[in-house]
Amino acid sequence: MSELVVAYRDLGLGEPRPFLILNVTGPGGAKGPIAGLIDTGADGTVLPAGYAPLMGYSPADIAAQQGAGVGGSVTMHQATKPSKAVIPEIPDFEFEINPCFVEGCQIALWGRKDLMQHFDVKIMERKKQFALTQA
Amino acid sequence: MAAVQQGPEVLEDLTKYAGSWVAIRDGKVIADALDSVELRNKPEVHKDDFLMPVPDAASSAFLF
């Protein structure tokens, strides 16, 4: 497939950044868009903890584990059931994400194990754009 | 030419909602709350509104 080039956007947060909106369907069928930053430094999908109930995750669907962030050690709540995600511009390709929910995390991060297993990512900081190519 | 991605746009400055969750419709904030579930359960929030957290220091540098 051809490359999808996406302009940075600020989403009301003051500065254009590499935000990608995914349409996400949780394990119980709850659907909604989530805007996250492309983050090659994150092992997988990291979401603010408040997304867990919105996506239909119950405490039984989540396992606590330790992780490391910029600020040091953090307790992460790893989903034990996957969600589904779709890039709106590529509606016929659905992929699984296995989010980690983190208290205190305030921005969704699309890391390597989920999005980047399916799409090669190119950051073009000088143009304020990024590109996704389906792997 | 870069595509402007489909999906919700935010036309308001969200910095005044720092630390809260907001519900966006047609680019505008229609409700806010400190908790995502509290926000979702507000009567003015529709099922297809765009819900997002606003970082505490939304206008500052992001370090991840």
Backbone of each chain as ProteinMPNN parsed JSONL, in Angstrom:
{"seq_chain_A": "MSELVVAYRDLGLGEPRPFLILNVTGPGGAKGPIAGLIDTGADGTVLPAGYAPLMGYSPADIAAQQGAGVGGSVTMHQATKPSKAVIPEIPDFEFEINPCFVEGCQIALWGRKDLMQHFDVKIMERKKQFALTQA", "coords_chain_A": {"N_chain_A": [[0.843, -1.188, 0.0], [0.331, 2.339, -0.404], [2.167, 5.07, 1.019], [1.031, 6.644, 3.963], [0.857, 9.887, 4.729], [0.975, 12.056, 7.38], [0.074, 15.09, 8.826], [1.516, 16.83, 11.575], [-0.372, 17.671, 14.49], [-1.984, 19.915, 16.819], [-4.011, 19.549, 18.638], [-5.185, 21.295, 20.443], [-3.271, 21.627, 22.379], [-1.19, 23.351, 22.251], [1.141, 23.034, 20.677], [2.223, 21.72, 17.581], [2.334, 18.212, 17.225], [3.376, 14.745, 16.741], [0.676, 13.343, 16.51], [-1.461, 10.588, 16.255], [-4.579, 9.461, 15.34], [-6.443, 6.765, 16.374], [-9.122, 4.591, 15.744], [-10.609, 2.856, 18.175], [-11.642, -0.275, 19.446], [-12.83, -1.654, 22.288], [-12.529, -4.573, 24.506], [-15.09, -5.242, 25.258], [-16.609, -4.208, 23.276], [-16.939, -1.478, 23.28], [-16.518, 1.58, 21.577], [-14.377, 4.099, 20.165], [-12.558, 7.097, 19.243], [-9.051, 7.493, 19.812], [-6.515, 9.723, 20.497], [-3.127, 9.571, 20.083], [0.404, 9.846, 20.738], [2.951, 9.165, 18.397], [5.407, 7.006, 19.393], [8.475, 5.908, 19.512], [10.003, 5.115, 21.59], [8.48, 3.816, 23.42], [7.652, 0.601, 24.539], [5.234, -0.613, 23.935], [1.702, -0.084, 23.525], [0.689, 2.576, 25.455], [-1.553, 3.832, 27.739], [-3.372, 6.477, 29.315], [-4.73, 5.828, 32.543], [-7.445, 6.327, 32.796], [-8.648, 5.62, 30.423], [-9.195, 2.913, 30.562], [-11.738, 2.074, 31.843], [-13.424, 3.359, 30.017], [-13.0, 1.937, 27.728], [-14.018, -0.458, 28.368], [-12.674, -2.229, 29.958], [-12.405, -4.299, 32.79], [-11.344, -4.638, 36.255], [-10.588, -7.318, 36.387], [-9.556, -7.829, 33.939], [-7.043, -6.923, 33.796], [-3.605, -6.849, 34.586], [-1.259, -6.134, 37.083], [1.987, -4.794, 36.729], [5.498, -4.028, 36.902], [7.076, -1.208, 35.444], [9.229, 0.967, 33.533], [9.601, 4.422, 33.305], [10.102, 7.802, 32.097], [10.216, 9.194, 34.468], [11.055, 7.323, 36.286], [10.517, 4.214, 38.082], [7.376, 2.699, 37.463], [4.046, 1.583, 38.216], [2.383, -0.455, 36.097], [-0.602, -1.323, 34.375], [-1.367, -3.979, 32.79], [-3.293, -4.875, 30.057], [-5.074, -7.897, 29.76], [-6.606, -8.775, 27.8], [-6.946, -8.22, 24.355], [-7.5, -5.133, 22.526], [-9.056, -3.775, 19.567], [-7.823, -1.946, 16.782], [-8.025, 0.677, 14.378], [-6.749, 2.598, 11.746], [-8.216, 5.53, 10.7], [-8.0, 6.266, 7.983], [-7.344, 3.944, 6.763], [-9.412, 1.875, 6.614], [-9.94, -0.812, 6.186], [-8.116, -2.39, 7.42], [-7.564, -3.926, 10.327], [-6.039, -4.079, 13.488], [-4.586, -5.656, 16.39], [-4.289, -4.245, 19.641], [-2.516, -4.167, 22.693], [-2.99, -2.748, 25.399], [-1.179, -0.958, 27.948], [-2.152, 0.388, 30.933], [-1.618, 3.319, 32.683], [-1.451, 4.949, 35.708], [-1.4, 8.4, 36.14], [-0.198, 8.814, 33.726], [-0.659, 10.912, 30.985], [-1.057, 11.206, 28.328], [-1.847, 9.371, 25.47], [0.204, 6.817, 24.106], [1.527, 5.503, 21.204], [3.234, 2.757, 20.792], [5.937, 0.438, 20.003], [5.252, -2.347, 19.907], [2.657, -2.744, 19.056], [1.225, -0.812, 17.083], [3.557, -0.402, 15.505], [4.301, -2.92, 14.772], [2.863, -3.373, 12.585], [3.0, -1.229, 10.911], [5.454, 0.649, 9.269], [7.209, 3.421, 10.439], [7.924, 6.751, 9.779], [9.459, 9.605, 10.857], [9.259, 12.997, 10.193], [10.519, 15.51, 11.238], [11.322, 18.116, 10.556], [9.504, 18.836, 8.634], [7.227, 18.67, 10.048], [5.672, 16.357, 9.938], [4.596, 12.921, 9.751], [5.059, 9.6, 8.49], [3.311, 6.653, 7.595], [3.716, 3.348, 6.665], [2.277, 0.467, 5.514], [3.32, -2.595, 6.757]], "CA_chain_A": [[0.0, 0.0, 0.0], [1.116, 3.563, -0.451], [2.487, 5.704, 2.283], [0.087, 7.62, 4.501], [1.605, 10.979, 5.347], [0.065, 12.755, 8.294], [0.617, 16.322, 9.402], [1.415, 17.008, 13.027], [-1.493, 18.513, 14.921], [-1.746, 20.325, 18.209], [-5.13, 19.098, 19.468], [-5.46, 22.256, 21.505], [-2.256, 21.525, 23.423], [-0.212, 24.423, 22.149], [2.267, 22.835, 19.758], [1.989, 20.54, 16.739], [3.091, 17.017, 17.603], [2.981, 13.603, 15.887], [-0.503, 12.641, 17.01], [-2.199, 9.698, 15.358], [-5.869, 9.05, 15.904], [-6.893, 5.409, 16.057], [-10.459, 4.207, 16.193], [-10.326, 1.697, 19.019], [-12.769, -1.044, 19.964], [-12.403, -2.38, 23.481], [-12.901, -5.99, 24.553], [-16.544, -5.379, 25.39], [-17.277, -3.606, 22.131], [-16.98, -0.016, 23.351], [-15.727, 2.14, 20.476], [-14.128, 5.531, 20.2], [-11.235, 7.503, 18.772], [-8.04, 7.88, 20.794], [-5.371, 10.419, 19.909], [-1.889, 9.231, 20.78], [1.657, 10.245, 20.111], [3.862, 8.15, 17.892], [6.486, 6.972, 20.378], [9.358, 4.764, 19.268], [10.645, 4.739, 22.843], [7.562, 3.011, 24.231], [7.639, -0.785, 24.061], [3.922, -0.943, 23.379], [0.684, 0.95, 23.685], [0.549, 3.067, 26.827], [-2.724, 4.708, 27.803], [-3.792, 6.976, 30.626], [-5.578, 4.831, 33.198], [-8.858, 6.65, 32.599], [-9.203, 4.981, 29.233], [-9.566, 1.509, 30.805], [-13.199, 1.886, 31.939], [-14.102, 3.816, 28.801], [-12.853, 0.885, 26.719], [-14.726, -1.643, 28.823], [-11.839, -3.136, 30.75], [-12.692, -4.422, 34.217], [-10.112, -4.999, 36.975], [-10.209, -8.706, 36.102], [-8.928, -7.891, 32.613], [-5.813, -6.128, 33.877], [-2.613, -7.399, 35.521], [-0.267, -5.131, 37.466], [3.394, -5.134, 36.561], [6.362, -2.858, 37.015], [7.7, -0.719, 34.224], [10.112, 2.116, 33.701], [9.286, 5.591, 32.506], [11.065, 8.896, 32.214], [10.301, 9.604, 35.862], [11.48, 6.214, 37.133], [9.693, 3.016, 38.092], [5.933, 2.935, 37.538], [3.193, 0.404, 38.161], [1.574, -0.458, 34.884], [-1.713, -2.264, 34.424], [-1.355, -4.555, 31.444], [-4.522, -5.549, 29.654], [-4.899, -9.308, 29.42], [-7.419, -8.993, 26.606], [-6.604, -7.174, 23.39], [-8.495, -4.315, 21.84], [-8.834, -3.671, 18.121], [-7.59, -0.565, 16.362], [-8.057, 0.957, 12.936], [-6.435, 3.962, 11.311], [-9.418, 5.896, 9.934], [-7.728, 6.346, 6.544], [-7.111, 2.574, 6.264], [-10.477, 1.229, 7.395], [-10.062, -2.253, 5.972], [-7.053, -3.121, 8.124], [-7.725, -3.848, 11.774], [-4.97, -4.78, 14.195], [-4.769, -5.739, 17.844], [-3.402, -3.535, 20.555], [-2.535, -4.712, 24.065], [-2.571, -1.548, 26.116], [-0.783, -0.828, 29.345], [-2.77, 1.574, 31.515], [-0.698, 3.858, 33.688], [-1.927, 6.088, 36.503], [-0.505, 9.543, 36.01], [0.082, 9.019, 32.296], [-1.655, 11.891, 30.557], [-1.151, 11.2, 26.869], [-1.72, 8.03, 24.896], [1.438, 6.603, 23.344], [1.487, 4.338, 20.307], [4.606, 2.259, 20.817], [6.447, -0.418, 18.947], [4.748, -3.723, 19.795], [1.328, -2.809, 18.453], [1.173, -0.07, 15.818], [4.759, -0.514, 14.675], [4.375, -4.266, 14.216], [2.069, -3.402, 11.352], [3.302, -0.059, 10.086], [6.74, 1.324, 9.405], [6.963, 4.823, 10.787], [9.004, 7.704, 9.464], [9.218, 10.931, 11.435], [9.878, 14.085, 9.422], [10.337, 16.603, 12.191], [11.464, 19.441, 9.937], [8.257, 19.118, 7.897], [6.1, 18.481, 10.972], [4.862, 15.284, 9.364], [5.109, 11.563, 9.856], [4.523, 8.72, 7.456], [3.058, 5.262, 7.965], [3.667, 2.425, 5.535], [1.847, -0.839, 6.007], [4.439, -3.538, 6.616]], "C_chain_A": [[0.874, 1.232, 0.0], [1.276, 4.136, 0.959], [1.367, 6.663, 2.7], [0.902, 8.672, 5.234], [0.623, 11.833, 6.141], [0.763, 13.987, 8.865], [0.514, 16.283, 10.923], [0.18, 17.871, 13.329], [-1.327, 18.837, 16.393], [-2.856, 19.891, 19.161], [-5.376, 20.021, 20.665], [-4.418, 22.305, 22.591], [-1.053, 22.422, 23.165], [0.895, 24.261, 21.149], [1.973, 21.616, 18.886], [2.914, 19.39, 17.118], [2.601, 15.839, 16.764], [1.852, 12.774, 16.515], [-1.115, 11.801, 15.897], [-3.495, 9.305, 16.052], [-6.178, 7.639, 15.43], [-8.333, 5.264, 16.532], [-10.317, 2.865, 16.896], [-11.63, 1.05, 19.476], [-12.269, -1.897, 21.122], [-12.934, -3.798, 23.508], [-14.402, -6.23, 24.704], [-17.316, -4.739, 24.26], [-17.39, -2.093, 22.183], [-16.033, 0.565, 22.306], [-15.501, 3.623, 20.688], [-12.76, 5.854, 19.656], [-10.326, 7.838, 19.952], [-6.893, 8.532, 20.035], [-4.143, 10.101, 20.734], [-0.687, 9.718, 20.015], [2.387, 9.026, 19.571], [5.087, 8.151, 18.799], [7.341, 5.728, 20.182], [10.058, 4.305, 20.544], [9.758, 3.913, 23.752], [7.533, 1.593, 23.664], [6.317, -1.132, 23.397], [2.981, 0.225, 23.558], [0.546, 1.309, 25.157], [-0.602, 4.062, 26.844], [-2.925, 5.241, 29.207], [-4.823, 6.028, 31.241], [-7.069, 5.088, 32.984], [-9.477, 6.058, 31.355], [-9.72, 3.565, 29.519], [-11.079, 1.332, 30.954], [-13.937, 2.338, 30.693], [-14.074, 2.725, 27.728], [-13.525, -0.411, 27.145], [-13.874, -2.639, 29.559], [-12.298, -3.119, 32.206], [-11.379, -4.762, 34.922], [-9.65, -6.437, 36.687], [-9.473, -8.844, 34.77], [-7.539, -7.259, 32.614], [-4.888, -6.751, 34.922], [-1.555, -6.34, 35.81], [1.138, -5.657, 37.208], [4.218, -3.853, 36.645], [6.942, -2.49, 35.665], [8.575, 0.465, 34.543], [9.687, 3.224, 32.756], [10.346, 6.651, 32.699], [11.283, 9.271, 33.675], [10.748, 8.497, 36.805], [10.511, 5.05, 37.048], [8.212, 3.372, 38.228], [5.219, 1.591, 37.564], [2.29, 0.529, 36.94], [0.491, -1.524, 35.035], [-1.92, -2.79, 33.004], [-2.677, -5.256, 31.159], [-4.218, -6.999, 29.298], [-5.787, -9.712, 28.259], [-7.085, -7.886, 25.618], [-7.807, -6.32, 23.017], [-8.162, -4.326, 20.357], [-8.658, -2.199, 17.771], [-7.58, -0.478, 14.845], [-7.6, 2.395, 12.729], [-7.586, 4.4, 10.409], [-9.193, 5.912, 8.422], [-7.498, 4.967, 5.922], [-8.146, 1.675, 6.935], [-10.561, -0.281, 7.24], [-8.953, -3.053, 6.64], [-7.165, -2.876, 9.626], [-6.592, -4.618, 12.43], [-5.226, -4.733, 15.695], [-3.809, -4.794, 18.551], [-3.593, -4.143, 21.942], [-2.077, -3.615, 25.003], [-2.113, -1.802, 27.536], [-1.404, 0.46, 29.858], [-1.899, 2.049, 32.678], [-1.352, 5.051, 34.377], [-0.913, 7.216, 36.367], [-0.061, 9.807, 34.585], [-1.028, 9.903, 31.736], [-1.82, 11.988, 29.053], [-1.014, 9.759, 26.404], [-0.45, 7.96, 24.051], [1.27, 5.356, 22.503], [2.924, 3.848, 20.144], [4.863, 1.183, 19.778], [5.698, -1.739, 18.8], [3.397, -3.81, 19.081], [1.323, -2.112, 17.089], [2.361, -0.395, 14.919], [5.076, -1.942, 14.264], [3.709, -4.321, 12.846], [2.392, -2.263, 10.397], [4.736, 0.4, 10.35], [6.452, 2.808, 9.571], [8.182, 5.655, 10.421], [8.607, 9.075, 10.015], [9.97, 11.964, 10.594], [9.695, 15.378, 10.218], [10.405, 17.972, 11.508], [10.216, 19.829, 9.156], [7.027, 19.061, 8.799], [5.103, 17.467, 10.393], [5.429, 13.939, 9.814], [4.421, 10.712, 8.801], [4.379, 7.313, 7.999], [2.991, 4.436, 6.682], [3.32, 1.053, 6.07], [2.924, -1.871, 5.728], [4.004, -4.781, 5.848]], "O_chain_A": [[2.046, 1.163, 0.371], [0.615, 3.734, 1.916], [0.83, 7.4, 1.873], [1.556, 8.381, 6.235], [-0.411, 12.266, 5.633], [1.902, 13.915, 9.327], [-0.455, 15.768, 11.481], [-0.24, 18.69, 12.51], [-0.628, 18.135, 17.123], [-2.651, 19.87, 20.375], [-5.73, 19.569, 21.754], [-4.629, 22.944, 23.622], [-0.011, 22.262, 23.8], [1.543, 25.245, 20.79], [1.522, 20.589, 19.393], [4.116, 19.575, 17.307], [1.539, 15.916, 16.146], [2.065, 11.656, 16.984], [-1.264, 12.249, 14.76], [-3.495, 8.874, 17.205], [-6.173, 7.358, 14.232], [-8.703, 5.76, 17.596], [-9.95, 1.864, 16.28], [-12.587, 1.731, 19.841], [-11.397, -2.75, 20.954], [-13.705, -4.19, 22.633], [-14.916, -7.283, 24.328], [-18.547, -4.724, 24.277], [-17.883, -1.479, 21.237], [-14.898, 0.112, 22.162], [-16.314, 4.313, 21.303], [-11.888, 4.986, 19.607], [-10.77, 8.393, 20.957], [-6.369, 7.978, 19.069], [-4.119, 10.332, 21.943], [-0.746, 9.968, 18.811], [2.432, 7.98, 20.219], [5.738, 9.184, 18.958], [6.984, 4.637, 20.625], [10.643, 3.222, 20.575], [10.229, 3.365, 24.749], [7.405, 1.406, 22.454], [6.286, -1.864, 22.408], [3.402, 1.37, 23.719], [0.313, 0.441, 26.0], [-0.626, 5.014, 26.064], [-2.675, 4.535, 30.184], [-5.682, 5.494, 30.539], [-7.865, 4.149, 32.992], [-10.701, 5.997, 31.239], [-10.587, 3.069, 28.799], [-11.658, 0.506, 30.249], [-14.968, 1.764, 30.343], [-14.999, 2.604, 26.925], [-13.592, -1.361, 26.364], [-14.291, -3.777, 29.77], [-12.546, -2.058, 32.779], [-10.404, -5.132, 34.267], [-8.455, -6.73, 36.74], [-8.84, -9.868, 34.512], [-6.931, -7.082, 31.558], [-5.33, -7.133, 36.005], [-1.018, -5.723, 34.89], [1.429, -6.829, 37.445], [3.701, -2.747, 36.482], [7.258, -3.357, 34.849], [8.652, 0.91, 35.688], [9.445, 2.997, 31.57], [11.353, 6.434, 33.372], [12.393, 9.623, 34.075], [10.815, 8.716, 38.014], [9.776, 4.91, 36.071], [7.846, 4.243, 39.016], [5.702, 0.599, 37.019], [1.542, 1.495, 36.788], [0.673, -2.51, 35.749], [-2.543, -2.153, 32.155], [-3.119, -6.117, 31.92], [-3.231, -7.292, 28.622], [-5.732, -10.849, 27.789], [-6.955, -6.727, 26.013], [-8.96, -6.724, 23.17], [-7.115, -4.826, 19.947], [-9.267, -1.323, 18.385], [-7.191, -1.409, 14.139], [-8.019, 3.299, 13.452], [-7.902, 3.706, 9.443], [-10.11, 5.601, 7.662], [-7.462, 4.834, 4.699], [-7.792, 0.809, 7.735], [-11.178, -0.959, 8.061], [-8.86, -4.265, 6.445], [-6.899, -1.781, 10.122], [-6.229, -5.7, 11.969], [-5.974, -3.892, 16.196], [-2.678, -4.579, 18.116], [-4.688, -4.571, 22.308], [-0.902, -3.555, 25.364], [-2.579, -2.711, 28.222], [-1.197, 1.52, 29.268], [-1.504, 1.263, 33.539], [-1.75, 6.024, 33.735], [0.293, 6.995, 36.471], [0.401, 10.904, 34.268], [-2.207, 9.659, 31.993], [-2.637, 12.767, 28.563], [-0.161, 9.018, 26.893], [-0.083, 8.92, 23.374], [0.918, 4.29, 23.008], [3.724, 4.463, 19.438], [4.116, 1.032, 18.811], [5.521, -2.215, 17.679], [3.048, -4.867, 18.555], [1.41, -2.775, 16.055], [2.197, -0.634, 13.723], [6.01, -2.171, 13.495], [3.975, -5.223, 12.051], [2.087, -2.337, 9.207], [5.167, 0.52, 11.497], [5.565, 3.365, 8.924], [9.319, 5.293, 10.724], [7.557, 9.62, 9.676], [11.161, 11.816, 10.323], [8.841, 16.21, 9.911], [9.639, 18.876, 11.841], [9.904, 21.013, 9.028], [5.917, 19.367, 8.363], [3.892, 17.686, 10.364], [6.592, 13.839, 10.205], [3.354, 11.055, 8.292], [5.218, 6.839, 8.765], [2.29, 4.795, 5.736], [3.984, 0.538, 6.97], [3.387, -2.006, 4.595], [4.809, -5.687, 5.63]]}, "seq_chain_B": "MAAVQQGPEVLEDLTKYAGSWVAIRDGKVIADALDSVELRNKPEVHKDDFLMPVPDAASSAFLF", "coords_chain_B": {"N_chain_B": [[2.366, 15.963, -0.166], [0.969, 16.389, 2.956], [-1.566, 14.561, 4.563], [-4.321, 15.799, 6.341], [-5.307, 14.248, 9.101], [-8.237, 12.266, 9.275], [-10.954, 12.453, 11.631], [-11.476, 13.578, 15.022], [-11.189, 17.068, 15.5], [-9.621, 19.662, 17.345], [-10.492, 22.75, 18.281], [-10.221, 24.562, 20.238], [-8.194, 26.171, 22.735], [-6.827, 24.094, 25.025], [-5.541, 24.416, 27.397], [-6.57, 25.549, 29.693], [-7.995, 23.534, 30.782], [-6.249, 21.85, 31.973], [-5.146, 18.874, 33.458], [-7.614, 17.717, 33.581], [-10.279, 15.736, 32.121], [-11.71, 16.07, 28.913], [-14.626, 16.489, 26.864], [-15.118, 16.548, 23.468], [-16.85, 18.086, 20.869], [-17.563, 18.797, 17.54], [-15.206, 20.245, 17.465], [-15.177, 21.773, 19.739], [-15.072, 22.164, 23.311], [-17.409, 20.496, 25.182], [-17.936, 19.532, 27.657], [-16.356, 18.928, 30.814], [-14.391, 17.092, 33.207], [-12.909, 15.739, 36.191], [-12.459, 13.093, 36.057], [-12.527, 10.271, 33.908], [-14.758, 8.54, 33.708], [-16.7, 9.906, 35.124], [-16.949, 12.041, 33.394], [-17.88, 10.767, 31.031], [-20.367, 9.981, 31.922], [-21.835, 12.273, 32.164], [-24.804, 14.052, 31.387], [-24.824, 15.728, 29.149], [-22.907, 14.729, 27.494], [-22.37, 12.938, 24.591], [-22.493, 9.651, 23.1], [-20.812, 9.489, 20.878], [-18.991, 11.538, 21.178], [-15.714, 12.976, 21.415], [-13.434, 11.948, 23.704], [-10.858, 12.999, 25.81], [-7.832, 13.122, 27.792], [-6.357, 15.996, 29.329], [-3.134, 17.073, 29.566], [-1.406, 17.911, 32.644], [0.407, 20.049, 32.447], [-0.181, 21.351, 29.882], [0.782, 23.113, 27.974], [3.459, 22.924, 28.091], [6.761, 21.48, 27.534], [6.813, 18.143, 26.289], [7.932, 15.147, 27.699], [8.776, 11.981, 27.033]], "CA_chain_B": [[1.394, 16.759, 0.603], [0.514, 15.611, 4.103], [-3.001, 14.528, 4.819], [-4.813, 16.104, 7.678], [-5.975, 13.0, 9.409], [-9.643, 12.275, 9.637], [-11.177, 12.291, 13.058], [-11.819, 14.784, 15.756], [-10.3, 18.219, 15.565], [-9.82, 20.46, 18.559], [-10.342, 24.142, 17.862], [-10.041, 25.391, 21.435], [-7.01, 26.02, 23.567], [-7.243, 23.239, 26.142], [-4.661, 24.554, 28.564], [-7.326, 25.872, 30.912], [-8.555, 22.284, 31.307], [-5.108, 21.0, 32.356], [-5.406, 17.941, 34.555], [-8.977, 17.186, 33.479], [-10.721, 15.098, 30.885], [-12.665, 16.914, 28.193], [-15.404, 15.902, 25.768], [-15.055, 17.455, 22.324], [-17.804, 17.886, 19.769], [-17.393, 19.853, 16.534], [-14.018, 21.024, 17.77], [-15.34, 22.574, 20.954], [-15.285, 21.454, 24.573], [-18.803, 20.585, 25.614], [-17.988, 19.169, 29.07], [-15.08, 18.493, 31.376], [-14.48, 16.465, 34.534], [-11.595, 15.27, 36.643], [-12.4, 11.636, 35.901], [-13.065, 9.891, 32.601], [-16.095, 7.95, 33.837], [-17.581, 11.016, 35.496], [-17.208, 12.804, 32.165], [-18.728, 9.968, 30.13], [-21.72, 9.864, 32.469], [-22.559, 13.549, 32.167], [-25.91, 13.956, 30.42], [-24.563, 16.467, 27.912], [-21.912, 14.019, 26.692], [-22.946, 11.919, 23.714], [-21.681, 8.449, 22.917], [-19.805, 9.664, 19.831], [-18.076, 12.639, 21.459], [-14.297, 12.622, 21.53], [-12.993, 12.156, 25.085], [-9.398, 12.943, 25.938], [-7.259, 13.8, 28.958], [-5.513, 17.16, 29.045], [-2.003, 16.995, 30.502], [-1.32, 18.943, 33.685], [1.117, 21.211, 31.905], [-0.443, 21.085, 28.468], [1.521, 23.984, 27.059], [4.89, 22.762, 28.329], [7.416, 20.441, 26.749], [6.483, 16.762, 26.624], [9.085, 14.252, 27.806], [8.329, 10.594, 27.179]], "C_chain_B": [[0.856, 15.888, 1.748], [-0.997, 15.68, 4.249], [-3.27, 15.051, 6.219], [-5.687, 14.925, 8.055], [-7.444, 13.204, 9.723], [-9.776, 12.165, 11.155], [-11.314, 13.624, 13.741], [-10.752, 15.863, 15.671], [-10.614, 18.971, 16.842], [-9.507, 21.905, 18.199], [-10.12, 25.083, 19.038], [-8.676, 25.158, 22.044], [-7.425, 25.245, 24.824], [-6.461, 23.495, 27.424], [-5.435, 24.901, 29.841], [-7.988, 24.633, 31.526], [-7.449, 21.331, 31.793], [-5.442, 20.145, 33.574], [-6.784, 17.314, 34.524], [-9.14, 16.348, 32.219], [-11.743, 16.035, 30.228], [-13.402, 16.082, 27.156], [-15.497, 16.949, 24.675], [-16.144, 17.07, 21.327], [-17.69, 19.076, 18.828], [-16.254, 20.801, 16.908], [-14.065, 21.792, 19.067], [-15.53, 21.675, 22.181], [-16.744, 21.625, 24.985], [-18.966, 20.154, 27.083], [-16.575, 18.808, 29.526], [-15.329, 17.915, 32.759], [-13.092, 15.979, 34.908], [-11.378, 13.793, 36.344], [-13.079, 11.253, 34.586], [-14.484, 9.339, 32.69], [-17.124, 9.015, 34.219], [-17.941, 11.833, 34.25], [-18.165, 12.04, 31.251], [-20.178, 9.953, 30.611], [-22.475, 11.185, 32.542], [-23.637, 13.525, 31.084], [-25.643, 14.677, 29.113], [-23.556, 15.774, 26.994], [-22.58, 12.904, 25.898], [-21.958, 10.771, 23.52], [-20.558, 8.658, 21.895], [-18.936, 10.906, 20.029], [-16.663, 12.101, 21.643], [-13.833, 12.978, 22.94], [-11.482, 12.04, 25.155], [-8.949, 13.608, 27.239], [-6.426, 14.984, 28.494], [-4.363, 17.133, 30.05], [-1.978, 18.168, 31.472], [-0.661, 20.219, 33.181], [1.031, 21.139, 30.39], [0.402, 21.93, 27.541], [3.029, 23.84, 27.214], [5.463, 21.672, 27.432], [6.973, 19.067, 27.226], [7.774, 15.955, 26.664], [8.559, 12.849, 28.002], [9.466, 9.652, 26.85]], "O_chain_B": [[0.353, 14.788, 1.52], [-1.611, 16.733, 4.076], [-2.525, 14.77, 7.158], [-6.688, 14.644, 7.397], [-7.835, 14.186, 10.354], [-8.823, 11.825, 11.857], [-11.272, 14.675, 13.101], [-9.557, 15.583, 15.761], [-11.733, 18.92, 17.354], [-8.373, 22.232, 17.85], [-9.86, 26.271, 18.847], [-8.08, 24.092, 21.891], [-8.277, 25.699, 25.588], [-6.71, 22.842, 28.437], [-4.993, 24.577, 30.943], [-8.48, 24.681, 32.654], [-7.698, 20.143, 31.999], [-5.951, 20.637, 34.581], [-7.093, 16.463, 35.357], [-8.247, 16.273, 31.375], [-12.528, 16.698, 30.905], [-12.874, 15.1, 26.636], [-15.901, 18.087, 24.916], [-16.33, 15.9, 20.994], [-17.716, 20.227, 19.265], [-16.339, 22.009, 16.689], [-13.071, 22.407, 19.454], [-16.077, 20.576, 22.088], [-17.245, 22.742, 25.119], [-20.016, 20.386, 27.683], [-15.721, 18.433, 28.723], [-16.34, 18.206, 33.399], [-12.217, 15.828, 34.056], [-10.249, 13.304, 36.374], [-14.088, 11.846, 34.205], [-15.321, 9.638, 31.839], [-18.249, 9.03, 33.719], [-19.083, 12.257, 34.078], [-19.142, 12.602, 30.758], [-21.105, 9.917, 29.802], [-23.639, 11.209, 32.943], [-23.399, 13.029, 29.983], [-26.175, 14.288, 28.074], [-23.373, 16.185, 25.848], [-23.262, 12.044, 26.455], [-20.756, 10.912, 23.749], [-19.481, 8.077, 22.025], [-18.207, 11.286, 19.112], [-16.455, 10.935, 21.979], [-13.834, 14.146, 23.329], [-10.896, 11.096, 24.624], [-9.594, 14.536, 27.728], [-5.862, 14.971, 27.4], [-4.597, 17.165, 31.258], [-2.458, 19.261, 31.17], [-1.122, 21.326, 33.461], [2.025, 20.901, 29.703], [0.709, 21.505, 26.427], [3.795, 24.542, 26.554], [4.74, 21.027, 26.673], [6.78, 18.849, 28.423], [8.611, 16.066, 25.768], [7.956, 12.553, 29.034], [9.296, 8.435, 26.912]]}, "name": "protein", "num_of_chains": 2, "seq": "MSELVVAYRDLGLGEPRPFLILNVTGPGGAKGPIAGLIDTGADGTVLPAGYAPLMGYSPADIAAQQGAGVGGSVTMHQATKPSKAVIPEIPDFEFEINPCFVEGCQIALWGRKDLMQHFDVKIMERKKQFALTQAMAAVQQGPEVLEDLTKYAGSWVAIRDGKVIADALDSVELRNKPEVHKDDFLMPVPDAASSAFLF"}
